[in-house]
Amino acid sequence: MTRQLKADLAILSITVVWGSSFILMKNITGNIPFYAYLFLRFAVAGILLALIFVREIGRISLKALFQGTVIGLTLFGGMSLQYIGLNYTSASHSAFITGLNVVMVPVISAVYLKKKPPVRAVIGVLLATAGLFFLSGGFSGDWNIGDTLTLLCAVCFALQIIFIDKFAQQTDARHLAVVQILSAALMYGMLWLVYGLSGERTPVTIDTRVILTVLYTGALCTAFAYGVQTIAQQYTTPTRTALLLTFEPVFGALFALIIPGAGGVTERLTLNTGMGCLLIFAGMIITEVRFRELKGSSGGKPHHNVTKR
């Protein structure tokens, strides 16, 4: 198994964890405002990563602080814009537009990083985009301010992938992982303070469900997920990373079929959901499989051209 395949599998595991968090977060939206929840989630994640990499804290350079904060800013911007955009657009529009970062990444990567994706990756991206269209229910109606904010959110998530790819080649990925999470937590804390100073007094109800959700999403969906992504991206490409991350709504749909919502009801599998999942899966398969190698080995002759990574 090559290092790139291991990295791809590691990133795919992140989408399983993220997919399981959708229904859990949805169940606590009435208990806690988004900025308070995200502050607590990222604070838990930052503390965990700091404890795991405690010996590395003193070695974090000013360069790592700057680069990690830039990545943290994209996380902060992406999640905040997505939430604010949801106040003005539908969940299906938000899901599809956010997923468009899978198209943005290879374009930005080719221009900014000078990394031209292979043809099979482009085909995979197009299939995944079509899958997102079906999975989210498509796009209908007029474009509004919520859609624009969500598009900016997709840009932030695309830049997060691009910046990780660029900075991880220059700086210890462990340092970047710690700084990006702690800086994002600080930004959410400042946002919470701004909302408080503005006079908004949104009630925060801390119960067992909120605590368990914060701990779960903080430990697995943030500390584990972004830590793994930052380290694994050293061994794969930005385009493959973006494509693999499109599996997040796939696993989100699957967990929604299993885990009951706040009303105790699970969601149903629709034709659009099934079609979307199949297209995203097909996109990943096309991107991962090297058809020339399969063709070369199909004639019964031993295949000696092993690509080293």
Rosetta blueprint (number, residue, H / E / L):
1 M L
2 T L
3 R H
4 Q H
5 L H
6 K H
7 A H
8 D H
9 L H
10 A H
11 I H
12 L H
13 S H
14 I H
15 T H
16 V H
17 V H
18 W H
19 G H
20 S H
21 S H
22 F H
23 I H
24 L H
25 M H
26 K H
27 N L
28 I L
29 T L
30 G L
31 N L
32 I L
33 P L
34 F H
35 Y H
36 A H
37 Y H
38 L H
39 F H
40 L H
41 R H
42 F H
43 A H
44 V H
45 A H
46 G H
47 I H
48 L H
49 L H
50 A H
51 L H
52 I H
53 F L
54 V H
55 R H
56 E H
57 I H
58 G L
59 R L
60 I L
61 S L
62 L H
63 K H
64 A H
65 L H
66 F H
67 Q H
68 G H
69 T H
70 V H
71 I H
72 G H
73 L H
74 T H
75 L H
76 F H
77 G H
78 G H
79 M H
80 S H
81 L H
82 Q H
83 Y H
84 I H
85 G H
86 L H
87 N L
88 Y L
89 T L
90 S L
91 A H
92 S H
93 H H
94 S H
95 A H
96 F H
97 I H
98 T H
99 G H
100 L L
101 N H
102 V H
103 V H
104 M H
105 V H
106 P H
107 V H
108 I H
109 S H
110 A H
111 V H
112 Y H
113 L L
114 K L
115 K L
116 K L
117 P L
118 P L
119 V H
120 R H
121 A H
122 V H
123 I H
124 G H
125 V H
126 L H
127 L H
128 A H
129 T H
130 A H
131 G H
132 L H
133 F H
134 F H
135 L H
136 S L
137 G L
138 G L
139 F L
140 S L
141 G L
142 D L
143 W L
144 N L
145 I H
146 G H
147 D H
148 T H
149 L H
150 T H
151 L H
152 L H
153 C H
154 A H
155 V H
156 C H
157 F H
158 A H
159 L H
160 Q H
161 I H
162 I H
163 F H
164 I H
165 D H
166 K H
167 F H
168 A L
169 Q L
170 Q L
171 T L
172 D L
173 A H
174 R H
175 H H
176 L H
177 A H
178 V H
179 V H
180 Q H
181 I H
182 L H
183 S H
184 A H
185 A H
186 L H
187 M H
188 Y H
189 G H
190 M H
191 L H
192 W H
193 L H
194 V H
195 Y H
196 G H
197 L H
198 S L
199 G L
200 E L
201 R L
202 T L
203 P L
204 V L
205 T L
206 I L
207 D L
208 T H
209 R H
210 V H
211 I H
212 L H
213 T H
214 V H
215 L H
216 Y H
217 T H
218 G H
219 A H
220 L H
221 C H
222 T H
223 A H
224 F H
225 A H
226 Y H
227 G H
228 V H
229 Q H
230 T H
231 I H
232 A H
233 Q H
234 Q H
235 Y H
236 T L
237 T L
238 P H
239 T H
240 R H
241 T H
242 A H
243 L H
244 L H
245 L H
246 T L
247 F H
248 E H
249 P H
250 V H
251 F H
252 G H
253 A H
254 L H
255 F H
256 A H
257 L H
258 I H
259 I L
260 P L
261 G L
262 A L
263 G L
264 G L
265 V L
266 T L
267 E L
268 R L
269 L L
270 T L
271 L H
272 N H
273 T H
274 G H
275 M H
276 G H
277 C H
278 L H
279 L H
280 I H
281 F H
282 A H
283 G H
284 M H
285 I H
286 I H
287 T H
288 E H
289 V L
290 R L
291 F H
292 R H
293 E H
294 L H
295 K H
296 G H
297 S H
298 S L
299 G L
300 G L
301 K L
302 P L
303 H L
304 H L
305 N L
306 V L
307 T L
308 K L
309 R L
